[in-house]
Amino acid sequence: MSDYNYLNARIKSLKKELFSRGKLDELLGLDNLEEIKRFFLESPYGPSVSEALARHPGTLGVERGLSRQVHRTFQNILEWSGACSGGGSFVQAGDEPRRLLELFLRRYDLHNVKTLLRGKNGKLPAESIVESLIPVGTFGMEELSELAKQPTLRDTFVLLSNWHEPLKRVLRKNIGSLKGEPVDLRGLESELDHYYYEGILGSLSEAKGEDAELVRRYIQMEVDITNILTLLRLKEIPRNELGSYLMKGGFLGKGFLFPIAGGLKPAELVQKFESTYLAETLRAWNPKGGLADLERRFALFLLEEIKRAERVDPLSIGVALSYFTQLSHELKRLRIILHGKFFALSEVKLREELQLV
């Protein structure tokens, strides 16, 4: 019996609770906060939203409830990954399912650390930073909120290094650069990318089997996408220094990627990737939306790729990876809708932002 049988059975029941296009349409059509609160209280997020609203009335309570529910769900899945069904009772499975899932979830740690540092560097309010965090991985919502409330970027550095021992080397190495805020975080972000992605691929280097290969392939695509976005964002970096910003381990080598540094025209960029697995994503990109639109397209590409892997082998780890990705994507979309409603954005504008047009 596969180690994933029990886990996948539990996840398939959870997938039924993901919001359909119709449910998103219903939410987009609501006009006031009371209707929105009622919508979520009557949804699978209801218990967590109710709990959060008791402490944080209004939109903040709804958002905190959504985040708390996602965190609890991910923690449950990790617990389930350590067991499989046998004879009607739990028996311990091998460590491989949980190990692979924990490696996959490190990507959320990277997202959260970079979001925290960017937010503190930009002197954003703590609540604004928290709204962009995904409570999955090393830190729960309480820890992330505490990190966001630190008075300065340096304080966030220190607390992060105290709470996350493996990150201490990277953070302590860069703390000397914090002589004034804002500071240039590009070098630090590059080191964080290297630390996380190369660490994950290193841990997967000796892993065998189709499930490990599926995780490895997904991470390799993320490495390519991170390298592309990094090169497109870098400005005024000497060409002989670009190599230090790019990670190894992806499908697209440095020699192929270097020419996009400094910015190609949109048509040239699309042509550059025409022979790669990212061709369709680049063709769908709307240059008027800038790199933000391209980043959203890449996120949708990764989502569809992992869903395709699940369809190819519905008994593999792909079921869990697909659900993780779909649930975090749903959380991002629900936050966008909440913020859009708060700032009275039109439904048309929100649909464009959500790519539901």
N, C-alpha and C positions, 0 to 999 in steps of 0.2 A: 504494500500500500504506500502511495506517495506521501512524503512528509507534508505535502500541501493540501491533502484532501480535506482535513478538518478545517484548516485555515481558510481555504477557498470557499467552503460551504458557508462559513460564517460571514465572509466578505460579500458573497453573492446576495445574502439577505440584506446587508447594509446598502448595497448598490441600488436596491429598490427605493431607497429613501432619498437618493440624489435628486435634485430639482430638474424636472424636465423643461424643455423650451416653453411649454405651456405655463408652468409655474413661474418661470422668470417673467413671461409676458404679464401674468396676473400681478406680480409684484411691481413691475414697471407702471402698471395702470393705477396703482394706489396713490391717493392724493395727500394724505396727512399721516402724522406720526402714529396716531391711535390705530388707524387701519394697518399700518406697517407692523406695529407691535402685535396686534391680534393675528396677523398673517403668520408671524414667526412663532407665536405662542401655540398656534394650532398645527405647527409643523414638527418634524422630528427634532428640531432644535429647541422645542418648547421648554423642557425642564431646565436646560442651561440658561436660556434667555430669561425665564422667570426668576431664577436664582440671581442673575446679574442685575436685573431691573430693580430688585429689592435694595441693591447697594448703589446703583448708578441709573437714576431715572433718565429717560429720553434715549436718543440715538446711541449714546455711549454705552448704555446698558445692553441694548440690542447687539452692538458690535462685540462687546465683551462676552456676551453669552454665546455668540457664534464661535468666537475664538476658543472659549473654554470647551465647547462641545467637540470641536475639531481635535484639540489636544487630547481629550479623554478618549476619543475614538482611536487615534493613532496609538496611544498607550495600550489600549485593549488589544489592538491587532498585534503589537509586539509580544504581548503576553500569550496570545493564542498561537503565535509562531513557534513557541517552545513546546507545543503539544500537538499530538495528532489523535484521531479517534480510533479506538480499538476495542471491539467487543462491548460497546456501549459505555465505556469509561475512558478516562484520560490515561494515556501512557506517555512517557517522555520520548520525544523525538530527538534526532540529532541536533547539534548546535547550528548547523548550516543555514536553515531558513532564517532564524533570528539574526545571525551574523550578516547575511546578505542584506536583509532589510535595514539593519542598523547602518551598514555602509551606504546604502542608497539614501537614507535619511540625513546623512551628513550634509547633503546639498542645502538643506534648510538651515543648518547651523551657519553655513557660509552666507546665505541670504540674510539671516538675522544679524550677524556680526557686521556685515558691510552696511546694512540699513541703519543700525544703531550708530555706527561711526559717522556715516554721512549726515544723519540727522543731527547729532550733537555738533558736528563741525559746522553745519549750517544754522546752528542755534534755533532749531525748530522746537516747538513746545513738545513736552513729553508725550502728550496724547496723540499728537500728529505722527510721532515716530511709531508709537505702539500700533496705530492703525495699519501700518505697512508691514508689521512683523507677522510671521507665521509660527504659531506656538507648537512647533514640532521639533523633535531632536533633543539636544542636551538640556535646553531651558524650557520651562513652562511659562505660562502667562505672568505669574507673580514675579519670577526672576527677570523676565524681559522688561516688565514694567519698572522694576527697581533699577535696572541698568539705564532705562530711558530717562529716569528721574534724576540721574546724577547731574550735578551743577555744571560740569565742564567736560570737554572731550578727554582731558587727562584723567579725570576721575573715573570716566567710563573705561578707559584703558586699564587703570589699576584694578578696578573691580572685576573686569573680564579676566584679567590674568590671574587673579586670586581664585576665581570660580572655575576656570577652565585651564587646568594645569598644562595641557599640551599646547595651548595658544601662547603661553607665557613667553616663550623664546621669540616669537614673531612680534608680539606687542612690546616687550621690553626693549627689543632692538630698535624700535621706531619711536619710543617715548621721548627721546632726546630732541626729536624734530618738532615737538609741540611748544614752540617758543612764542607762538601767537596764533590766534584763531581768526579766520579760518586758515587751514593749512592744506597743502597739496597732498591728497590721500592716494594718488595714483600708484606710487611705489609700494605703499602698504597694501593696497588692494591687490596688486600683482602678487605680492608675497603670500597673501591669504589664499588667492586662487591656487598658487603652486602648492601651498601647504595642504589644502583640502583635496584637490583633484589628484595630485600626484600621490598623496597618501592613500586615497581610495583605490586608485589603479594599482599601486604597489601591493596593497592588501589583497587585491584580486588576482595578482599575477600568477599565483600558484593554485588558485581555485579551479576546480574541474567541473565539467558538466554543463548542460544547456542553461540551467538557471543562472549560474555564475556568468556565463557568456552573455546572457541577456542583460544583466546588470552592467557588465563591462561595456557592452555596445552602447547602452544608453549614456553612460558616463563619458565615453569617447565622443559622442555627438555633442554633449554639453561642453566638452573641452573645445571642440571646433567652434561652436557658437560663441563661447566666451572669448576665444581668440579673435574672432571676426569683429565682435562688438568692441573689444579693447582696441584693435587697430583703427577702427573707424572713429573712436572717441579721442585717441591720442592726438594732441596738437603740439607742435614745436618740439617734438622729441627727435634727437639726432638719429639717423637711420642705423648707425652702428650700435645704438642702445636698444633698439626695438626688440632684439632677440630675447633680452632679459624679461620682457613683459609677456612673452608667449610661452604657453605650457606645451610640454611634450605629451604624447599619448593619444592624440586625436587621429582622425582619418586623413586630415588635410595637413600637409607638411608646411614648415616655415617658408620654404622656397615658393610654394604656391600662394601663401597668404601675404607675404611681404608687399607685393605691388599694390594692395588696397590701402596701405598706410598713407595718410595724408589726404585721402578722400578721392575716390573716383566719381565720375558723374554717374547718376543712377543707372542710366542705360548701360554704361560700361561695367558697372558692378553686377548687374543682372547677367550680362554676357560672360563675365568672368566665371560665374558659378553654373553656367548652362550645362556643363558636363558632369556636375556633382549631384549628390543626393539632395542638396538644398536648392536645386534649380527652381522647382515649383514654388517654394516659399519666397524666393527672391522675385519671381515673376509676379506674385500676388501683392508684393509690398507697394504701399502708396508713399512715394518719396515726399509728398506734401506733409505726411505725418512724421517725417524725420526718423531718427533712430528709435524713438519710443514706439512707433508703429512697427518697425522691423523687429524690435525685441518682442512685442506681443505676437507677431507672426511666428517667430522662432518658438515661443512658448506653446502656441497652438500646434506647431509641427511636432514638438516633442510629445505633446498629449496624444495626438493621433498615432504617432509611432508606437507608443506604449500600449494603446488600445488595440492596434493591429497585432502586436505580439501576443496579447491576451487571446485574440480570436484564433490565432494560429495554433496555440497550445493552451486550451482552457484549464489544464491541470497543472500548470507551471506557476512559478513565482510571478509571472506576468499579471495574474489576477490581482495580487496585492499591490504591485507597482502601479498598475493602471488605476486602482481605486485610490491609492495615495495621491496620485497626480490629479485625478478628477476631483477629489475632495478639496485639495488645496486650491485648485483652479476655481471651484465653486465658491470657496471662501473669498477669493480675490474679487470675483464678480459681484457677490453680495455686498461686499464693502464698497465697491464702486457705486452700486445702486444706492446704498445708504447715504454715502457722501453726496451723490448727485441730488438726491431728494432734499438733503439738508440745505444745499446751496441753490435749490430751485432750478436745477438744470432741466432743460426740456427733454421729453422722452426721446425725441429724435437724436439729440446730442448724446444721450446715455446709450442708445442703441449703437451709435457709431463707435463709442468708446468700448462697448462690450463686443463689437463686431457681430451684432445680431441684426444687421440690416439685410 
